[in-house]
């Protein structure tokens, strides 16, 4: 089942990639546009730091590190699952039915639908900010800290991916509410770009314990930078992101199945 | 004139039918408002009176941005996608036969849409913000009126820019790339990410002189009482001048494009 799904996902992705690559110049422009769009919000942070030395007690390289980890993790999730917010329109116009009758998992089809390789632009931009942060910071590197970097980015991508899937499942019920998903995905990554000290305690609690976005980067990144973990949690929670990611993905799977069962075709 | 009023009312009603989408949009605007208001608070804590704003004004600025985002179609969602599609498929030829003006027709429809977005997606986030934050709301009803007038001018400027973007599809056939560039420029140069008055040096001067500042920066400054007396007249003049210039450019481009369509035979 899982293997079948991944294989189908890969095939559909390859198909969309080939079709995008038919117009290489157009692809290059769109990928650059994607890169520039996300670069502007880093530029806004640079403009902020042209007036200040620290934001909420954090220096520019530290904010760049947070920005880069959040951006890269989110960029990966968006690349692989960003099409999930088109589900609502498929439910509305009835084209979801076509996907249901194919002998391929629906999630794989919806996730790969109109796969947009141009979203690499955001990942590149996130990696550049991350590289700057890493170069400018004076991190006391240990083997554990080095390993935490790929761990947090992959776990973070999986956590954001779970949010995308839950958002998709939600659209089985609320068909034209895809914007709610944006609040958690795009809103979430904007939130994580800034240090937790900027936000109210309640908000930080909410994104730690309710929608566990804090595990995407705040919790592990603060450990890597040798800072206190937010909310006075023990330092060991910095190693939890993979666990949180697995739990989130499992819950997203449950939500997805519930959504799919609740689906009633429009009949059109 | 009556016809365009009907078209505008139609634009309003059309968007008013998407109730769930509106509620979802209100939720998203509110979430983004909170995140940005906290970030601005951290910035203004560090540098009080940055850009001439006090903290309450800075936070109010964030929420004005969220309230105007959908109305100005800063990140898309306006009429332009539809017009681009009609140009691409050739349906626009039918529009040109109609005894109405293409530009005025879309302007009316887009203003109707914007009026709904302003009410539907602007009022609630602002009310939530007024409960959660200390906002700098104007006490004088005249300031509110002046603000609404500035918003109206900003909406016309926004329309005029997007009309030019849409017409580019006559030459490029695929308008997606230009539309994306347009959104980027609107997002950054309207002051949506950060107020233009804290942009450094020449970048700030250029940004404040570009038409996009009419979308958010100018209305926000009117709302926050930063532009009064002759300065207020100057603000309106700035917006009106851009609106007229861009509408005229759109009209010129429209007539060139129309001739081109006729030559191509649609």
HADDOCK unambig.tbl for C-alpha pairs under 7 A between the chains (distance, minus, plus):
assign (segid A and resid 30 and name CA) (segid B and resid 177 and name CA) 6.45 0.50 0.50
assign (segid A and resid 33 and name CA) (segid B and resid 180 and name CA) 6.96 0.50 0.50
assign (segid A and resid 33 and name CA) (segid B and resid 181 and name CA) 6.90 0.50 0.50
assign (segid A and resid 37 and name CA) (segid B and resid 184 and name CA) 5.88 0.50 0.50
assign (segid A and resid 40 and name CA) (segid B and resid 188 and name CA) 6.93 0.50 0.50
assign (segid A and resid 41 and name CA) (segid B and resid 193 and name CA) 6.90 0.50 0.50
assign (segid A and resid 44 and name CA) (segid B and resid 193 and name CA) 6.34 0.50 0.50
assign (segid A and resid 44 and name CA) (segid B and resid 194 and name CA) 6.43 0.50 0.50
assign (segid A and resid 47 and name CA) (segid B and resid 199 and name CA) 6.49 0.50 0.50
assign (segid A and resid 52 and name CA) (segid B and resid 46 and name CA) 6.72 0.50 0.50
assign (segid A and resid 52 and name CA) (segid B and resid 47 and name CA) 6.96 0.50 0.50
assign (segid A and resid 55 and name CA) (segid B and resid 42 and name CA) 6.06 0.50 0.50
assign (segid A and resid 55 and name CA) (segid B and resid 43 and name CA) 6.21 0.50 0.50
assign (segid A and resid 56 and name CA) (segid B and resid 42 and name CA) 5.66 0.50 0.50
assign (segid A and resid 176 and name CA) (segid B and resid 20 and name CA) 6.16 0.50 0.50
assign (segid A and resid 176 and name CA) (segid B and resid 21 and name CA) 5.18 0.50 0.50
assign (segid A and resid 177 and name CA) (segid B and resid 20 and name CA) 6.04 0.50 0.50
assign (segid A and resid 177 and name CA) (segid B and resid 21 and name CA) 5.07 0.50 0.50
assign (segid A and resid 177 and name CA) (segid B and resid 24 and name CA) 5.21 0.50 0.50
assign (segid A and resid 179 and name CA) (segid B and resid 24 and name CA) 5.44 0.50 0.50
assign (segid A and resid 179 and name CA) (segid B and resid 25 and name CA) 5.71 0.50 0.50
assign (segid A and resid 179 and name CA) (segid B and resid 28 and name CA) 6.35 0.50 0.50
assign (segid A and resid 180 and name CA) (segid B and resid 24 and name CA) 5.12 0.50 0.50
assign (segid A and resid 180 and name CA) (segid B and resid 25 and name CA) 6.97 0.50 0.50
assign (segid A and resid 180 and name CA) (segid B and resid 27 and name CA) 6.55 0.50 0.50
assign (segid A and resid 180 and name CA) (segid B and resid 28 and name CA) 5.85 0.50 0.50
assign (segid A and resid 182 and name CA) (segid B and resid 28 and name CA) 6.75 0.50 0.50
assign (segid A and resid 183 and name CA) (segid B and resid 28 and name CA) 4.69 0.50 0.50
assign (segid A and resid 183 and name CA) (segid B and resid 31 and name CA) 6.18 0.50 0.50
assign (segid A and resid 187 and name CA) (segid B and resid 31 and name CA) 6.96 0.50 0.50
assign (segid A and resid 187 and name CA) (segid B and resid 32 and name CA) 5.96 0.50 0.50
assign (segid A and resid 191 and name CA) (segid B and resid 35 and name CA) 6.01 0.50 0.50
assign (segid A and resid 198 and name CA) (segid B and resid 38 and name CA) 6.12 0.50 0.50
assign (segid A and resid 198 and name CA) (segid B and resid 39 and name CA) 6.08 0.50 0.50
assign (segid A and resid 198 and name CA) (segid B and resid 42 and name CA) 5.79 0.50 0.50
assign (segid A and resid 199 and name CA) (segid B and resid 38 and name CA) 5.65 0.50 0.50
